[in-house]
Amino acid sequence: MTPPADPAATPPRSARLLNLPNALTLVRLALVPVFAALLLADGGTDDGLRYWATLAFALAIITDRYDGMIARRTGQVTEFGKLADPIADKALTGTALVGLSVLALLPWWVTLTIVVREVGVTVLRFWVLRHGVIAASRGGKAKTVVQALAIGMYTLPLDGLFGTARWWVMAAAVVLTVVTGLDYVHRALTLRRTSIRAARAAAARRAAGGPRTEPAA
């Protein structure tokens, strides 16, 4: 009897394009303009709309938590999902940060630091893809959680003690963003240098050079 196929080894194209993980990713993409409209409405002065914006952001974060996990566990990974998932993540985070800066709730240097890091890591991920996949580190996972918490706290109309607390949470998010970004660069460069593909390329170059022999006397 033929053993069942390993879901992790199933080529992405074998999964249906219309599946639950991809639907969750599309929901997250659809929530981005809704969140932006609620956040920026009336110049951010309507507290009620700010609460609704926070709810939309929270729902989008929940879809981010589960779409990839479901896809991997059920063997429903698709090329579309692999491309759309990081795009949805960056669109949500970037929109939130830019919106908060437009409302003068968050300094622009914070927004630029986080956005440049996120875009840079995405570019690095594609740059080393043929050499292998860099697994998410604990620091990277912590960065994602703290970043989402900080953005959520800034989206809420908080003041007083909570208004001060959100500044510290965002400061922690920025530190984690920078540190994990540098770590990702280091691991990407290491992977390109030590991967099987790199080793084979180096061996091929050595073979092409051929052994050096002394001329006959």
Secondary structure, DSSP 8 states (H G I E B T S, - for coil): ------GGGS-GGGS-SSSHHHHHHHHHHHHHHHHHHHHHGGGGT-HHHHHHHHHHHHHHHHHHHHHHHHHHHHT---HHHHHHHHHHHHHHHHHHHHHHHHTTSS-HHHHHHHHHHHHHHHHHHHHTTTT------HHHHHHHHHHHHHHHHHHS---HHHHHHHHHHHHHHHHHHHHHHHHHHHHHHHHHHHSHHHHHHHHHHHHHH--------
